[in-house]
C-alpha cells in the first residue's frame, strides 16, 4: 500500500468505505480503510493539491474527489470498535469539522445551509421541513446532473470508439 499511486489508493479506500457503510464490515477491513485514507491525506498534503488561497474554480476536476478524504476518514473512524469510544468519536468529529471548514472555505456549501448552520436550528417544525425539502431538491438536482454527465461521457466514449473503428474502413473505401 505504501507504493500505490494516489488514485489507486483512494479508490481502494473508497471501496472499503462503501462496503463498511452498506454493511457492518470486519474491523480489520475498517482499520485498513482508515490507514489507506490517512495515507491519502498525507499524499494530498504532500502534493499540495489544495491551497488555502484557491477557490473552488481553481481546483482541478480530477482532484475534486480528494476533498472527501477527511469525510470518509471520519465515517470509517466512527466504525472502529474500541473501548475508548469517546476518543474515537472526538477523532471522527475533528475530521468532520476539518471537512466542513474546507467546504466553507471553498464556498462549496450553499449560502442557505451556511446561514441555517450559523443561525442554529430552525425555529419551527415547518421551517425544518422546508429546509429539508430544499436540501433534498438540491441533492436530487446534483445527482441528476452527475448522472447526465456520466451518460454524456459514456456516449462520447462509445462514439469515439465507433469513429476509431469506422475510420480505417472509410479510408479504404475512398481509395477505390
N, C-alpha and C positions, 0 to 999 in steps of 0.2 A: 504494500500500500504506500510505502514511502516514496517509491519512484514513479508513481502513477501521475499522469498529467491532470491538471485541474478539472477539465471537462469530464474525464472518466471517473475521477474520484467523486465529483459532485453527483454524477448520475448514479453511482453506486450508493451514495448516502441518501439520495432522493428516493431510490427504490426501497431502501431499508425503512425510511421514514413512512412511505406509503404503506408498506406491509405492517409496520408497527401501529399505524393509525387505524387501519382496517380491522386488525385483529390483535389480540394480545400476543406480542412477539416474545420470543425467547430472550432472556436477559443478556445473554452473550451477544445476540444479534443487535440488541439495543445499544449495548456498550460499544460494539464495533461501529455502529452508525454514528454514535457520539464522537468516537475517535476520528472517523472519516470527516465529520463536519468540523471538528477542531482543526484538522489538517487543512481542510478547505479554507477555513477562516484565516489560518496562518498564510496560506498561499495568496489569498485575495489581498491581504495586508502587505505581503512582501512584493507582490506585483504592482501594488498601488492602483488597483482597478477603480477605486472610488476616492475622490479627493474632496475634502470639505468645502473647497471653493467652486465645485462643479454644481450644475443644475441638472434636472432630470433630462434635459435636452442634450447634455454633454455625455451622458452615459451611452456607451455602445450597446446596441440591441443585443448582441451576443453575450454581453456581460450582465444584462438585467437579471437573469436567473440567480446570480450570485448574491443579490440583495436578500434572498430568502435564507441564506445560511444561518444567521442568528435566530430566525423564526423556527426553522427546522430543528436547530440545536435546542432551543427552549422546549419545544414539544417532546423531543426524544428524551431530554433530561428529566422531564416530569415522569416518564415511564420507568425510570430506574428504581428498582426496589432496593431500598436501603433502610437501615434502622434510623438514621438521622434524616427523617423526612423533611424537617424544616429547612435544613441546609440545601437539600435537593430543590425544594420549592423556591428558595431565595436565589439560587443559581439560575433556575429557569426564569424567574421574574426579571433578573438582571438582563438576561439575553432578550427577553421580550421588550423591555424598556429600551435597550440598545436598538432593536429593530424599529420600534415606533419612533424613536428620536431621529433615526436615519431617514425614515419615510417622511417625517415632518420637515426635516432639513431639505430634502429633495422636492418638497411640495407634492408628494405622492398621495397625501391624504386629502380628500375633498374638504373644502372650506366648511361645509355644514357639519361634517363629522368632527372636525377640529374645534369648531365653536361649541358643539354639543359636549365634547370632552372637557373643554375649558369651563363651560358653564356648570358642569356637573350633570347629574341625572335629569332627564326630562321631568317637568313639573307634574304633568297629569298622565293618566293611562292613555288618553287619546294622543298626546304628544309622543309618547313612547311608541305607540302603534304606528303613527305617521312616519316617524324616523325609521322604524324597522322596515316599513313598506318601501320607503325611498331608498334605503340601503339595499334591499332585496332587488329593486328595479335596476339600480346601478350595477349590482353584481350580475344580474341576468344579461344586461346590455354588454357588459365586459366579456362575459362568457360567450355570448353570441358573436361578438366581434372577433374574439380569439378563434372560434370555430370557423368563421368566414375566412379569416386569414390562413388557417391551416388548409382549408379546402382549396383556396386560391393557389397556395404553394404546391399542393398535390397536383392540381390541374396543370400548373406551369411545368412541373416536373414531368408529367405524362406527355405534355405537348412537346417538350424539349426532346424527350426520348423518341417520340414519333417523328419529329423533324430530323433527328440524327439518323434514324433508321431509313427514312424515305429519301434523304438527300443523295446517297450513292446511287439509288435506283433511278432517280430523276436525272442525275448526271449521265448515267449510262444511256438513258433514252434520248438525251439531247445529242449524243454522238452519232446516232443513226439518222 
